């Protein structure tokens, strides 16, 4: 029997859905204060890098690609932070969030 390549196994496991209850999913989305601090620090660094980008005429494509990459990373971090806050709020105040 042929052996499966390790990279293929890793790729397949990246796309495997793990079943969680609603409460488990909410709890898993909550970051610790330290983790939130790291994510926020990373967000600040990305925002600073975006502000420091300079347009360089003939390298316009590289500028646009880098800007899009940084903006995407910034949005992803913001999404994760927002999900953590919302999950924490929902777990701690389930009655007010059901309305």
C-alpha positions in Angstrom: 0.0 0.0 0.0 1.5 3.4 -0.9 2.3 5.7 1.9 0.5 9.1 2.1 2.8 12.1 1.9 3.0 13.9 5.3 2.1 17.3 3.8 -1.1 15.8 2.3 -2.1 14.4 5.7 -1.5 17.8 7.3 -3.6 19.5 4.6 -6.5 17.1 5.1 -6.4 17.6 8.8 -6.5 21.4 8.3 -9.9 21.0 6.7 -11.4 18.4 9.1 -14.4 19.8 11.0 -14.3 19.2 14.7 -17.8 18.9 16.2 -18.4 21.1 19.3 -21.5 22.0 21.2 -22.5 25.7 21.1 -21.2 26.2 24.6 -17.9 24.5 23.8 -17.5 26.6 20.6 -18.1 29.8 22.6 -15.6 28.8 25.3 -13.0 27.9 22.7 -13.3 31.3 21.0 -12.4 33.2 24.2 -8.7 34.4 24.4 -7.0 35.1 27.7 -6.1 38.7 28.5 -2.5 38.0 27.6 -3.5 36.5 24.3 -5.7 39.5 23.6 -2.8 41.8 24.4 -0.6 40.0 21.9 -3.2 40.1 19.2 -3.9 43.8 19.8 -0.1 44.5 19.8 0.2 42.7 16.5 -2.8 44.7 15.2 -1.0 48.0 16.2 2.2 46.9 14.4 0.3 46.1 11.3 -1.5 49.5 11.4 1.9 51.2 11.8 3.3 49.2 8.9 0.4 50.2 6.7 0.9 53.9 7.6 4.6 53.6 6.8 4.1 52.1 3.4 5.3 54.4 0.6 4.3 54.5 -3.0 7.3 53.9 -5.2 6.1 54.7 -8.7 7.3 51.9 -10.9 6.8 49.4 -8.0 3.1 50.3 -7.7 2.1 46.6 -8.0 4.2 45.6 -5.0 2.8 48.5 -3.0 -0.8 47.4 -3.8 -0.1 43.8 -3.0 1.7 44.6 0.3 -1.1 47.0 1.3 -3.8 44.3 0.6 -1.8 41.7 2.5 -1.4 43.9 5.6 -5.1 45.0 5.5 -6.1 41.3 5.3 -4.0 40.4 8.3 -5.4 43.4 10.2 -8.9 42.4 9.4 -8.3 38.8 10.5 -6.8 39.9 13.8 -9.8 42.3 14.4 -12.2 39.5 13.6 -10.5 37.1 16.1 -10.5 39.8 18.8 -14.2 40.6 18.1 -15.2 37.0 18.2 -13.5 36.5 21.6 -15.3 39.5 23.1 -18.7 38.5 21.7 -18.2 34.9 22.9 -17.2 36.1 26.3 -20.2 38.4 26.5 -22.6 35.6 25.4 -21.2 33.1 27.9 -21.4 35.5 30.8 -24.7 37.1 29.9 -26.7 34.4 28.1 -30.1 35.9 28.9 -29.5 39.4 27.5 -28.0 38.0 24.3 -31.0 35.7 23.4 -33.3 38.7 22.6 
